[in-house]
Amino acid sequence: MTDQVVFPPMMSGHAVTGASDAFATAQAKAAMGCDAGLIVYNLGANSLSAALVFAPEVPLSRAMSMLPTCAVGFQNALGALAPPEVAVHLEWSGGIRVNGARCGTFRVAASDTNVDEVPDWLVVGFTLPLWPESDRPGDTPDATALYAEGCADVEVPRLLEAWARHTLNWISRWEQDGPRALHEEWRGLAHAMGEEITQNGEAGTFMGVDEDFGMLLRDSDGITQLIPLTSLLEIS
């Protein structure tokens, strides 16, 4: 296995090591005016983390669609590299599910939280555990790691490269054709659709998403409320 990572045109890479946080580093570089398409990544011994910098041209409420875009790109990448029996699904809030158990998560931050304004930058990142934190996986049945799920042959640099390619493809489709194709792909991968969940302290049935991927949550009285995707923003 080689750690050399090759990104597609329009993207560039910046490696960090040790305890360096790829997500925080990407935000810092975005704030300093780096080019869009920069991927900051950390090929750690126990986890893979990466973050992609965007320079949105639409208001934050629409730009937030880059969170599910990056998540779908990851699902497509891992789905292509993992054995066919490995199931990869996505939580609305950014969580990654491998064979039903939590296996990492996506995060998002922006330069501004005003949903009606175009932010200077937006960063979407993820962390994927490679090895379980303990040798007693039965103690945490709802949490797993990549190599504990039959993916020992998945090379981390190749997974990172594949994520970049698939994500770039979905970004291009979203820009050229609108959100319909992304919505269709995401709905087929969504975890807990139609089930009872709790999100942002609200309980109800997860009915789907609106055009901008806001969650539609129906409570026990049959009232459906909208939880905007911007509620997942981390304050930078």
N, C-alpha and C positions, 0 to 999 in steps of 0.2 A: 504494500500500500504506500502511495506517495501522498504527502501532505500538500503538494502543490495544488492550488485551486485556480481554475481558469473560468472567468466569468464571460458571459456573452457581451457583444457590443452594446454600448449605452450603459453598461454597468462596470463598476470598478471595485476592487477589494482593499480592505485595510485590516490586517490581522492584529489581534491583541492576544496576550498570553497570560498565564497565571490567573490571578484573581481579578483581572481587569474585566469590567462589565461592558459587553458589546453594546447593549441598549443605551447605557449612559454615555458611552463614548460616541455613539452615533448622534445622540442629541447634541452633545457638545460640538461636534464637527458641523452639524446642521446649523447651529446657532452662529458659528463662525463663518458660514457662507459656503460650505463645500458644495460640490455639484450634486444634483439629484442622481440617483442610481448608485451611490456609494453603499457598499455592503461592508459593515464592520462585523468581524466574526472571530470566535474563539473556539479553536478545536481542542477542547479540554480532554483530559484523560477519562473523565466520568460524565461529561456532558458536551453537547454542541449548542452554542448560542450564536445568534446572528441578528442583525438589524439592518433594515433597508431605509435609506433616506429618500423622501419624496419632496418635490417642490410643487404643491398643488396649484391648479389654475381654476379651481372651483371652490365654492364655500365649504367650510369645514363639515357641514352636515352631509354633503355629498362626498367629500374627500375621504370620509371615514370608511367608505366602501373598500378602501385599500386594505383594511384589516381582514375582511373575509377573502379578498383577492389573494393576499399573501398566504392565508390559511389553505385555500383551495390549491394554490400552487404547491404548497408543502404536501398536501394529501396526494396530489397527482405524482409528485416526485417520489415519495416513499412508496406509493402504490406500484410504481414502475420498477422499483429496485428490490422491494421485499418479496418474499414468496407469495404466491397467489392466495394462499389461505389466510394471510394476515389482513385483518380488517382495520381500516383507518377511518375514523369519523371525527367530526368537528363540533365543539360546543359553541353556542352563540357568543358566549363571553370570552372566547379565545382558547379554551382548553382543547388539547389534542387527546383523542381516545384511540388506543391501539388494543384491538381485541376486547373492547368494552371498558378497559381500565384507563385511568388518567395517565398520560405519558407526556408531560410538558405542557406549555401554554404559550399563547401569543399575547403581546402587549402593544399598546399604542400610546403615543404622546404627540403633542403638537405645540407650536410656538404660541398659540392663542386658543382660548376655549370659547370664543364667540362663534356660535354655529353659523351665523350669517355672513361672516367675513372669510376671505381667503387667507389661510395661514401662510406665514413665510416658509414653514417647513412642517412636515409630518414624518414621524418615524414609526415603523412597525417592526417589532422584533419577536423572536421566539427563543425558548430554551427547551432542549430535548435531553432528558436523562438517558445515558447510554447503559449504565449499570445500576442495579438496585442499591439503595442506600444501606441495606442490611442483607444478611444471608437467611432472613426469615420472612420471605415474601407473604406468607400466610397472615402475618400480623397486619398487613396493609393491603387487603385484597382489591381495593379500588384504585391502587396506584401501582404502576409498573415502569419498566425501562425498556428501551429499544431492544437490547441484546437478550432480554429475558423473554422476548416474544417471537423467537424464531428468526431473528434478523441479524444473526452473527456475521453473515456475509455482506451486509450492507456497509460499504466503506464511507466513512463520514465525509471526507472531501468530495466524493462523488455525489452524495446526498445534497450537500450544500450547492454544488454546481447545478444539479437537477432542479433544486428549489428555485434558483435564480432564473433558469430557463423557463420553467413552467409559469412562474410568477410574471415574468416579462411577457409571456404569451397572453396571459389573462389581462394584464394591464392594457396591452394593445387592443384586445377585443373589447374591453370596457370603453376605451377611448373612441374606438371606431364605430362600434355597433350598439353602445348603450349597455345597460345592466342585465338585459333579459337572459343571455346565455349564462352569465355568472350566477344569476339567481337559480336557474334550472340546475346547474351543476352543484351549487351549494345545498339546495334542498335535498338532493339525493345523498348528501354526506352528513346532514345535520343530525346531531345526537339529541335524543329526547323529544323530537317533534311529535306533537300530539299527546305528550305525557304531562303528568303533574310535576311541576318544578317550582323552585323558589329562586327568584332573581331580584337583586337589589332590595331584598327584604319583602318582596311581594310574591305571594303564592298564587298559582293558577295553572291552567293548561296552556302549554306552549303551542299556539295556533299557527305560527309562521312569522313572516317578516314583511315589512312594507317596502316600498321602492328603494329606500336608503338603508335597508337591513335593520330597521328598528324592530324590536321584538313585540309581537302581538300576544298578550297574555290575558286569557279569559278567566275571571274569578268565579267563585261558586255561585254568584248571583247572575252569571251570564253576561257580565259587563266586561268588555274587552278594553284594555288599556295599552298604550304604546310606551315602550321603554326605548328611548333613542340610543343608537349605538354610541353616541357621544358620551353617554353615562359611563363608558368604559375608559375614557381618557384618563391617563395619569398626568398629574400636574408636574410640569418640568421645572 
